[in-house]
Amino acid sequence: MTDLTQRLAGRIALVTGGAGGQGAAHTERLAREGARVYCADVNATAGRETEERLRGLGLDVRFLVLDVSSLANWEEVAARIDAAEGRLDILVNNAGILADVHDAVNTTEAAWQRTIDINQKSIFLSYRTMIPLLRKSAHASVVNTSSIFGLVGASGYISYMASKGAVTLMTKSGAVTYAPEGIRVNSIHPGYIDTQMMRDEFAGLGEGVEEAVLATIPMGRFAGPEEIAPTVAFLASDDASYISGAEVLIDGALLAGR
């Protein structure tokens, strides 16, 4: 990777779901731009491996265990960051799942609730516990990961779309609510990103799905997680100082033709 500016030098960041996929890419990018990054994930083994790998590159990354559906876990993480740093500058709500591709008739209440708890409730819990720390920052920025399917519909996926649509509007609520205190809140809306989550989704849907999805993307390819992370870093930085409440599409022009 080419040398990056240090526009996030001295900033304190928290990335949820940071152990792999997009979260690991966001953690690395923020750290390369100078931030001290708390990488949080429910998967302790993967989280510690990511911490070790990135610290081996000379990056200031520290792993914390976090179940984003648990208020008690969020409170513990907030207390640890407060004790160590006294503030939080950047919150990246990246943790999420896509484990239920069914419609309302064919899904289960348990599958619905798990998706809502991880994808949607986590945003509420992050605001509840982290806003007090963000208030102590002179550069507070929140980046919430929604989806293209937080903006448009598709067949099935009712719990996922419900959760990501909520993230989109919870972002706007946060932007309006906390703007007077200098806290910016934006959402990113990735399309099809080549992560294990996407591969698992395609495997569950059957043969031919990957080719069919590729045919809908004008750029003709999937993105890598490292192509999403620069947008997160931009929104976290002072380069985006007057951007709040925005929906940033990162989808290879997929929705532009809909």
C-alpha positions in Angstrom: 0.0 0.0 0.0 1.3 3.5 -0.9 2.1 5.9 1.9 -0.9 7.7 3.3 -1.3 11.1 4.9 -1.6 11.2 8.6 -4.9 13.1 8.6 -6.2 10.9 11.5 -3.1 11.3 13.6 -3.9 11.4 17.3 -7.5 10.3 16.8 -9.1 7.5 18.8 -11.3 5.1 16.8 -13.6 2.2 17.5 -14.5 -0.3 14.7 -17.1 -2.9 15.4 -17.0 -6.2 13.6 -13.3 -5.4 13.1 -11.9 -8.9 13.0 -12.4 -9.7 9.4 -13.9 -8.6 6.1 -14.8 -4.9 5.7 -14.1 -4.3 9.4 -10.5 -5.5 9.3 -10.0 -3.3 6.2 -11.5 -0.3 8.0 -9.3 -0.9 11.0 -6.2 -1.1 8.9 -7.0 2.0 6.9 -7.8 4.2 9.9 -4.6 3.0 11.7 -2.5 3.7 8.6 -3.8 7.2 8.6 -2.6 7.7 12.1 -5.5 6.7 14.4 -5.3 4.5 17.4 -7.9 1.9 16.6 -9.9 -0.3 19.0 -10.9 -3.3 16.9 -13.9 -4.9 18.5 -15.5 -8.2 17.6 -17.5 -11.1 19.1 -14.9 -13.5 17.6 -12.0 -13.3 20.1 -9.7 -15.6 18.2 -10.1 -13.8 14.8 -9.9 -10.4 16.6 -6.6 -11.2 18.3 -5.2 -12.6 15.0 -6.1 -9.3 13.3 -4.6 -7.3 16.2 -1.4 -9.3 16.0 -1.1 -9.0 12.2 -1.7 -5.2 12.2 0.5 -4.5 15.1 3.2 -6.5 13.3 2.9 -3.8 10.6 3.6 -1.1 13.2 0.0 0.0 13.5 -1.7 1.0 16.8 -4.5 -1.5 16.9 -6.0 -2.9 20.1 -8.6 -5.7 20.2 -11.6 -5.7 22.4 -14.3 -8.4 22.7 -17.8 -6.9 21.9 -21.1 -8.5 21.3 -22.9 -5.6 19.6 -26.3 -6.8 20.7 -25.4 -6.6 24.4 -25.8 -3.3 26.3 -23.5 -4.6 29.1 -20.8 -5.3 26.6 -21.1 -1.9 25.0 -20.9 -0.3 28.5 -17.8 -2.3 29.3 -16.1 -1.2 26.1 -17.1 2.4 26.7 -15.7 2.3 30.2 -12.4 0.9 29.0 -11.9 3.5 26.2 -12.9 6.2 28.6 -10.4 5.1 31.2 -7.6 4.7 28.6 -8.3 7.7 26.3 -10.9 10.0 27.9 -12.8 10.4 24.6 -13.7 8.8 21.3 -13.2 10.6 18.0 -14.3 8.0 15.4 -17.0 5.3 15.7 -17.4 2.9 12.8 -20.5 0.7 13.3 -19.5 -2.1 10.9 -20.7 -5.2 12.6 -23.5 -7.0 10.9 -24.8 -10.3 9.6 -26.6 -11.5 6.5 -27.8 -14.9 7.7 -31.4 -14.8 6.6 -32.3 -14.5 2.9 -36.0 -15.5 3.3 -39.3 -13.7 3.0 -41.7 -13.2 6.0 -43.5 -16.5 5.2 -40.4 -18.6 5.2 -38.2 -17.1 7.8 -38.4 -17.7 11.6 -39.0 -15.3 14.4 -35.6 -16.3 15.9 -33.8 -15.5 12.6 -35.6 -12.2 12.3 -34.8 -11.2 15.9 -31.1 -12.1 15.6 -30.7 -10.0 12.5 -32.5 -7.0 14.1 -30.4 -7.4 17.3 -27.1 -7.4 15.5 -27.7 -5.0 12.6 -30.2 -2.5 14.1 -30.2 -2.7 17.9 -26.4 -2.3 17.8 -26.7 1.2 16.4 -29.1 2.2 19.2 -26.7 0.7 21.8 -23.7 2.4 20.2 -25.4 5.8 20.4 -26.5 5.2 24.0 -23.0 4.3 25.2 -20.6 6.1 22.9 -22.2 9.6 22.4 -20.9 10.7 25.8 -17.4 9.8 24.7 -17.9 11.4 21.3 -19.0 14.6 23.0 -15.5 14.9 24.4 -14.0 15.0 21.0 -13.3 18.1 18.8 -13.5 15.9 15.7 -16.4 13.5 16.4 -17.5 11.3 13.5 -19.8 8.3 13.3 -19.9 6.0 10.2 -22.7 3.5 10.1 -22.7 0.6 7.6 -26.0 0.2 5.9 -26.3 -1.4 2.4 -27.7 -0.8 -1.0 -30.6 -2.8 0.5 -31.0 -0.1 3.1 -32.2 2.1 0.2 -34.0 -0.3 -2.2 -35.9 -3.5 -2.0 -35.4 -7.0 -3.5 -37.2 -10.3 -3.2 -36.8 -12.0 0.2 -34.3 -10.8 2.7 -37.0 -9.2 4.8 -35.1 -9.1 8.1 -31.9 -7.8 6.5 -33.7 -5.1 4.6 -35.6 -4.1 7.7 -32.4 -3.8 9.7 -30.4 -1.9 7.1 -33.3 0.5 6.2 -33.4 1.3 9.9 -29.7 1.9 10.0 -30.2 4.5 7.2 -32.8 6.4 9.1 -31.1 6.0 12.5 -28.1 7.7 10.8 -30.2 10.6 9.8 -31.7 10.8 13.3 -28.2 10.9 14.8 -27.0 13.5 12.3 -29.8 15.9 13.1 -29.8 15.2 16.9 -26.1 15.5 17.5 -25.0 18.1 14.9 -25.4 21.0 17.4 -22.8 19.2 19.5 -20.3 18.9 16.6 -20.9 15.1 16.1 -21.2 14.1 12.4 -23.1 10.9 11.5 -23.1 9.4 8.0 -24.0 6.0 6.4 -22.2 4.0 3.8 -24.1 1.8 1.4 -21.9 -0.9 0.0 -23.0 -3.1 -2.9 -21.5 -6.6 -3.4 -18.2 -6.8 -1.6 -16.1 -9.8 -1.9 -16.0 -11.0 1.7 -16.7 -14.4 3.3 -20.2 -13.0 4.1 -21.0 -12.6 0.4 -19.5 -16.0 -0.4 -21.6 -17.7 2.2 -24.7 -15.9 0.9 -24.1 -17.0 -2.7 -23.4 -20.6 -1.6 -26.7 -20.7 0.2 -28.6 -19.4 -2.8 -27.3 -21.9 -5.3 -25.5 -22.3 -8.6 -25.6 -19.4 -11.0 -26.3 -16.6 -8.5 -22.8 -15.1 -8.7 -23.0 -14.7 -12.4 -26.5 -13.3 -12.2 -25.5 -10.7 -9.7 -22.4 -9.7 -11.7 -24.6 -9.1 -14.7 -26.5 -6.4 -12.7 -23.3 -4.4 -11.8 -22.4 -1.9 -14.5 -18.7 -2.0 -13.5 -18.8 -5.8 -14.0 -17.0 -6.8 -10.8 -17.3 -7.1 -7.1 -15.4 -4.7 -4.8 -12.7 -5.7 -2.3 -13.0 -4.6 1.3 -10.0 -2.3 0.8 -12.1 -0.3 -1.7 -14.7 0.6 1.0 -12.2 1.6 3.7 -11.0 4.8 2.0 -14.6 6.2 2.1 -14.8 5.4 5.8 -11.5 7.2 6.4 -12.7 10.2 4.5 -15.9 10.5 6.4 -14.0 10.1 9.7 -11.6 12.9 8.7 -11.8 16.7 8.7 -12.0 16.5 4.9 -15.6 15.7 5.5 -16.2 18.4 8.1 -19.5 19.6 6.6 -20.9 16.2 5.6 -23.4 14.8 8.0 -26.6 12.7 7.4 -25.3 11.6 4.0 -25.9 8.3 2.3 -22.7 7.3 0.4 -23.2 4.6 -2.2 -20.2 2.3 -3.0 -21.7 -0.1 -5.4 -20.1 0.0 -8.9 -23.0 2.1 -10.2 -25.5 -0.7 -9.5 -28.3 1.5 -8.1 -27.6 4.3 -10.7 -29.5 2.2 -13.3 -32.4 1.3 -11.1 
